[in-house]
Amino acid sequence: ACVPWRRDKMRRDGQEQLKQIERHKYLVSQRLGRDIGWEEAARDWIDHHAGTWRGWWEEQPESGA
């Protein structure tokens, strides 16, 4: 079983990641003039932004790292 702080961190990380993917979906859809859909947005965000975002996120106090 997960210790409470780890469970809380995983929840925070996941929630913030979902917000970032939603934002990415909106921006790319606006740029392309069509809704790219959530799965395409998630794949694109993971491929192009997840690594950089993770490094930034872990430095933020709200990440709980």
C-alpha positions in Angstrom: 0.0 0.0 0.0 1.1 3.5 -0.7 2.1 5.8 2.2 -0.3 8.8 2.5 2.2 11.4 1.3 3.0 9.4 -1.8 -0.7 8.8 -2.6 -1.3 12.6 -2.2 1.7 13.4 -4.4 0.5 11.0 -7.1 -3.0 12.6 -7.0 -1.6 16.1 -7.2 0.8 15.1 -10.1 -2.0 13.4 -12.0 -4.4 16.3 -11.6 -1.9 18.9 -12.7 -0.9 16.7 -15.7 -4.5 16.5 -16.8 -4.8 20.3 -16.6 -1.7 20.6 -18.8 -3.1 18.1 -21.3 -6.5 20.0 -21.4 -4.6 23.3 -22.0 -2.5 21.7 -24.7 -5.7 20.2 -26.4 -7.2 23.7 -26.4 -4.2 25.5 -27.8 -3.4 22.9 -30.5 -7.1 22.7 -31.5 -7.3 26.5 -31.8 -4.1 26.5 -33.9 -5.4 23.8 -36.2 -9.0 25.0 -36.4 -10.4 21.7 -35.3 -10.8 19.7 -32.1 -7.9 17.2 -32.0 -9.6 15.1 -29.3 -8.3 14.2 -25.9 -6.3 11.1 -26.9 -4.4 12.9 -29.6 -3.7 15.8 -27.3 -2.4 13.5 -24.6 -0.1 11.6 -26.9 1.3 14.8 -28.4 1.8 16.4 -24.9 3.5 13.3 -23.6 5.7 13.1 -26.7 6.7 16.8 -26.7 6.2 18.3 -23.3 6.0 15.7 -20.5 9.7 15.4 -19.7 10.3 19.2 -19.6 7.1 19.7 -17.6 8.0 17.0 -15.1 11.4 18.7 -14.4 9.7 22.0 -13.9 6.8 20.5 -11.8 9.1 18.8 -9.4 10.7 22.2 -8.5 7.3 23.7 -7.6 6.4 23.8 -3.9 2.8 22.6 -4.7 4.2 19.4 -6.2 5.0 18.1 -2.8 8.4 16.8 -3.9 
